[in-house]
Amino acid sequence: MRIVLFLLFFALYGANGSAQQDIVADLKIQGNEKVKTSFIKKLAIIESGKPLDSALIEEDIKRLKRLPSVSHAYYQVFYSQDNSYNVFYNIVENFTFIPSINIYTTNDDEFAYRLGLYEFNLFGQNIGLGGFYQKDIYSSYAINFRAPNLFSRQFGLAINYQDLTTLEPVFLESATANYKYNNESFEILGLYELDFNNRIELGVNYFTEDYSYQSGAIDPSVPQKLNIHKLLFKGIYDYNNLDYFYQYVTGFRSLLNLQYVISTSKEQLDFVIGWNNFYYFERIGNKGNWASRLRVGLSSNQDTPFAPFSVDNNINIRGVGNTIDRGTGTLILNTEYRHTLYEKNSFVLQGNAFIDSGSWRLPGGKLNDFIDSDNIKVYSGLGLRFIHKKVYNAIFRIDYGIGLNKNGTRGFVFGVGQYF
């Protein structure tokens, strides 16, 4: 009987002992100067008194490396006492008060630039505030505020104001007209993180579009002066599983943008527009990085010269020119190989070889427009990246693209940040 009781006691004690978990005694933050310790702890899932979970710690580190204010992050775990451990998050900070510049040209002597100034870590709380001035024949400007963690680790807010003016080609049936286009908008978005990989943005944008004829062909059915007030409802879904190691990126990301636009003008009906960007990054050896972006987009297929998707040098095909065509559908593939040519301390020189290709559905057209050879653009080229590893988005890029189609153009594209 005593043997039975002894074995029962031993079994219960052993079960209780094996059920004990390692516990986080304390979470300590090191290396941060401008990023507030309280902010990092607000973001962290790991905290004092919780079970020690390496998967959650890895998730915290990936989250920190996505912050504009963090160049790199890693962790250490040290035994404290009993079954408890101290966890250290080590932070390498970025410089976050930076200028931005984008310049783009083609062999048609087009020239445009955008100058900006942004702070990405206002008050040490991962708050972005800044704006830009753009000169593309006409002057434009914008002011942006974004605080993803304003109210909690999951809930934030974004506010944007923009007054953008450009000279836009309007493609009529027989020829092309040039219109001065102005878009003045005010936008507010609620930002919510569902979990580590998934977040949504919901909001509304009130804007005014003004079209004013300048030169070129005239079509009696197309107004020479148009001023339209519109209300836009926006929804964004972001699946993000990217991991960063300084200039190298690995993983997959899908970014879906859906919009419903209500118009006050009979010339432009209400319409729906949506597009999805798919990103894929893979490390190639120690110094290589393969990067690809696929964009698929459709809108209401209205037969209008003011179609929403454009073929443009600075946003989808390098070297093609500034807004050379428009459509109600878009299919774009950008792929490039990035290779570190030189790296010392915080400076990196990176080279890249790219292919940009795309096709469009014409306004009022059909889906087979995407495979019409006249609508397909293919460009290839080379570029350089001058990177500072400890300044957020401090990537000055130069690309030169050459059209592989008949009558293809060529041109330089300059900018800050990777092209995608």
N, C-alpha and C positions, 0 to 999 in steps of 0.2 A: 504493500500500500504506500509505504514511504517512497519507494522507487517511482511509483506512478505519479504521486504528488510532485516529486522532484522534477520528473520529466515534463509535467504539465507547467510547472513554474518556469522551467528553463525555456520551454517553447513560447510562453507568453512574454517573457523578458526579451527573448531573442527577436520576437516579432515586433515588440515595442521599440527595441534598439534599431532594428533595420528600418523602421518607419521614420526615424529621425532624418530630417533633411538639413542640408547645408543652408545656412541663412546668411543674408547680407547684413553685416554689422553696420556698415556705413558706406555711402557713396561719396567719394572725394574727387574733386575736379582740379586738374593741374594744367598749367601752361597758358591759361586764358588770361587776357588782360582787359580787352574791350568787351568781349562777350561776357555777360553777367553769369556768375555761377548759379544764381537762382533761376535764370532762364534755362540753362542746360538741365538743371534738375527738374524743371517743369516739363521739359520734353522727354526726359528719360523714363522708361518703363521700370527699370530696376530702381529700387529704393530700400532704405533701411527697414529691416524686419521681413522683407519678402524672401522667398526661396532663391537661392543662387542658381540661375539658369543661363547657361552659356549661349543658348539660342537667342534669348532676349537681349543679352549683352551685345551680341553681334548685330542685332537689329538696331539697337541704340547707336552703335558706332556707324553703321551705314546711314542712319538718319542724320547724325552729326556731320558726316562728310558731304551730305547734300546741301548743307547750309552755306550761303554765300560767304559767311564770316569764318568758315573753317576750311583751311587748306588740307589738313590731314588730321586723323584721330585714331587712337589705338587705346587698348585697355590693359590693365594689370590686375591680378588678384593675389592678395596676401592673407595668410592665415592670421586670425585675430585670437580667438580663444574658443574652447569647447568646439561647437560645430559651426562657428560663425567666421565670416571672411570680410575683409575690407576690399572694395572694388575701386580702382583708380581709373578715371577717364582722362587721358592725356590729350590735350588740344594743341594743334599747331594752327595759329590764326592767320587769316587773310587780311590784307589791307583792303578796306571796303569803300572808301571815299574816292571814287575814280571817275575820270572823264571817259567818254566814248566817242568814237569817230567812225563814220561809214562814208566811203567815197566810191563812186562807180562811174565808169566811162565805157564807150564803145568806139568802134572805128568810124562812127558817124559824128564824132566830136561831141557827143552828149556828155554832160558833166553834172553831177549832183552830189551833195554831201549832207551829212547829218552830224551835228555836234551835240553831245549830251553830258550831263553831270549827275551822278547818282551816289547816294549813300545807301548801302545795303544792310547796315547793321545799326540803325538809329537807336540810341539809348541802350545799346547792347542787347536788344530784344529781337533781332532778326526782322526789323522793320525796314522796308525799302521806301525811299523818297527821292524823287529826282525828276528830270525833264530833259527835253531836247529842243534844239532849234534846227530846222531843216531848210536848205536852199535847193530847190529843184525848179528853177526859173522863178518861182514864187516862194515867199517865206511861209514857214509853218512852225508850230510849236506844240508841245504837250507837257502835261504835269501828271505824274503817276505816284500813287501811294498804295503800298501793299504790306499788310501785316497778317501773315498766315496764322500766327499764334496769339493774336491780340487778346482774345477773351479766355482761351484755354489752350491746352496742347493740341486740341482738335479743331477749334473754331476761330476763324479770323475774318478779315474784311479787306476789300480792295476798292479804291476810288480812282477813276481816271478821267482827265479832261484833255481834249485834243482839238486843235484848230489846224487842219491839214489842207493845203492848197497846192495843186499840181496842174500841169498841162497834160491833158489826157487825150489820146487818140480815140475817136469814136468811129467804129468801122461800119460804114454804110454799105449798101448792096454794090454800088458801082465804084466808090472811092472812099477816102478817109477824110474826116473832119477833125479839127482840133478844138477842144473845149477847155476852158478854165474851170477846174473842178474844185469845189470847197466842201469839206466835211467838218462840221463843228459838232462835237458830241460830249455828253457827260454820262458816265457809267458808274454803277455801283454793284459790287458782287459780294455775296456771302461765300466764304471758303470753309469747307468742312472735310476733315480727314476721317474716312470710314475705318481704315486700319493702315498699317504701315505701307502697303502697296497701293492702296486705293483712296482717291480723294475726288470730291465733286466741287464744282463752282456753279452757283445759280445767281442770276442777276438781271438787271434791266439797263438798257442804254437808250437815251433820248438824243436824237441827232437830226441835223438839218443838212441836206445835200443841195448844193447850188451849182448848176451847169450854165456856163455862159459861152456862146459860140465865139471863136477867135479867128479861125481861118480854115481853108480847105473846101471840100464839097458841101453842098446844101441839098437836103432832102425835105420836100414840103411836109412829109409825114413825121419828121423829127423836129421837135421844137428847138429854137436857137437860144431860148432862155427858159430855165426850169429851176424852180425853188420848191423843195419838198421837205416836209417835216415827217419824221418816221419814229416809230417806237419799236425797239428790238428786245426780244426776250432771249436770253442766252443760257445754255446749259453746257458744262464741260465735265467730262469724265476722264480721269487720268489714272491709268494703271502704270506704275513706275517700279521696275525691279532693276534699276541701274546701280552699279557700284563703281566708285571712283578711287583711283590711285594717282593723284596729281593729274598729269595730262592724259592718262589712260582711262578708258571707260569700258566696262563690260556689262552685258545684260540686254534686256528687252524693255521697251516702253511703248504704250499705245495711248494716244491723246486724241479724244473725240470731242469735236466742237459742233453743237447744234444750235441753230438760230431761227427764230420766227420773227419776220419783219412786217409791221403794219404801216402802210403808206397812207398819206392824206391826199395824194394826187391821183387823178384818173390816168395820167400818163404812165404811172408805175403802179402795178397791182401789188397786193400783199404777196409775199413769197417766203419759202422755206429754203434754208441753205444748211448744208452740213458737210464736214470733212473729217477724215481721220488720218493722223500721222502715225505711222508705225516706224519705230527706231530699233535697229539691231547693231550691237557693238561687240567685237570680239578681239581679244589680245592675240597677236601673231608674234610668237617668240618673245624676246625681252624688250624689243624696241618698236614693234609694230602694232598698229591698231586698225582693224577694218571697221568702217562705219557706213551704215546705210540708212536711208530714210525713204519710205514709200508713202506718198500722199494720194488719197482717193477722196474726191469731192463731187457732190452734185447739188444743184439748186433747182428751184422751179424753172421749167424750161420755157421761159418767155422769150419771144422773138423781139429782142430789144438791143439797141446798140450799147446800152449801159449794163452789159452782163457783168456779174460779180467776180468771176475768176479771171485773172490776168496772167500773161506770160511776161515775166519780169526778171531782169538781170540780177536784182538784189535779193530776190526771195525764192526763186526756184531753179533757174537755169543760168549758170554763169557764162557771160559773154553774149547773151542773146539781145540785149538792149533794154531800154526802159519802157515797159508796157507796150509790147509790139502786137499783142492780140488779146482777145477776150473770149470767154465762153461760159456756158452754164454747167459745165462739168470739167473736171481736171483729173489727170492721172500722171503723177510725177514720180520718178525714181532717181534719187541721188545716191551714188555710192563712191567711196574713195578709200584709198589706202594711205594711212598716216604713218610716217616713220621718223623716229627721233634721230636726227643727224648729229646733234651735239648737245651735251648736257653737262653743266658745271654749276654747282651750288644751286641757286634758284633760277638760273636761266636755262631755257631749252630752245633749241632751233629744230623745228619739225618741218619735214617736207611732205607733200601729198600729191597723189595722182588721182584724178577724178573723172567720172563720166556722169553727166546730167542729161536726163532724157525725159520727155513729157509729151502728152497729147491732150487735146481739148475737144469737148462737144460744143459745136457752134450754137449760138442762140437760136432756139426753135428747131435745132437739129435732132439727129438720132444717135443712139448709142454706138452705132457703127462708125460714127465720126472719129471715135478713138483710134480706129485702125486705118483711117484714111491717111495715106502717105503725105498729103499736103498739110495735115495737122500735126504731124510728128516732128519734134525737134530733138536732135541729138548733138550734144556738145561734149568735148573732152578737153582736158588741160592739166596744168601743173600749178602748184602753189607752194607758198612758204608760210610758216607760222612762227612768230617770235613770242615766246611765252615766258612770263614771270610766274613762278610756281606759288608765290605767297601774296599775290595781289589778285583779288577775285576777278575772274573773267579777263585777266590781262593777257589776252591773246590777240596780237595784231596780225591780221591775215592779208595776204596778197594772192589772188588767183588770176590766172589768165586762161580764158576759155575760147575755144575755136569751134565753130560750127562744122559738123561733119555732113550736113545736108547740102544740097545744091543751093547756092546763094547764101550760105551761112555767114553770119557776121562773126566778129571776134572782139574781145575787149577785156579790160582789167576790172576786177572787183576788189575793192579794199574794204576792210571793216574790222571791228573789234568782236572777238568771240569766234568760235568755230562757225562755219556756215550753217551747220545743223548739229 
